[in-house]
């Protein structure tokens, strides 16, 4: 009986490993550090080049790791979509990313992560033939700090904000983005020309990253870490005003805990979004879910369009 149980457990471990088969590669190196990503590729051979999603984990630019994206990437690869989850510099480790932090360091943390996402994108597009990836169908996604990273990577002017030299063609544009509890510092970069299809989801009473427009962590204006941010609802309104493709999912009464809602479960919503974009669909949707979070602070609930 004991041998049978051991054999069963071994089979289960091998099955899980088979379902999450991936390769780890170095995508960027300097004299002082190197960065890796885990790449999940569909196992079914196909003559058609695959779309790719690059995932950026959360953690306040001070914690977390790329393994947090394994479940999402494994799911997407089973659906015929290549997926990668990346390591990036945790610039705020042992520093405060809250109201008592330093504004310039908070901005530098986002800038570093965005630059490294550009580097990961350049590496994977440079290996497109090897991995069977379509460079014109690259999506980016992130949770919390990762969502802030992908939003700035999508809309920042790379010629101004690059740190290592711009690794991407001047006209390169991502195919779409997915952000969980994300925000952007400046919406002037979101224009009819630059707006790419977006799926956004956010708790309406998130105490850390504003759902609407407010200071990061709702800091007082005299705080050293005061930083104005435009959250998912404000970005949705911007998209709606310029007629761009966007879908916002609002968790009414929800806090920051919903930042990873579609990355840790309900991953089919991510795959559905990617497929709709690839099919050329156009949409401006706002879905509201009654998902009160008992740990969320009391405050205004924006359960409206």
PyMOL commands that set and color helices and strands:
alter all, ss='L'
color gray80, all
select helices_A, chain A and resi 2-19+66-78+103-126+128-131+145-155+158-161+187-189+216-218+232-242+256-264+268-278
alter helices_A, ss='H'
color red, helices_A
select strands_A, chain A and resi 23-29+34-40+50-56+82-86+133-143+176-180+183-184+197-203+213-215+228-231+246-252+284-290
alter strands_A, ss='S'
color yellow, strands_A
deselect
rebuild
show_as cartoon
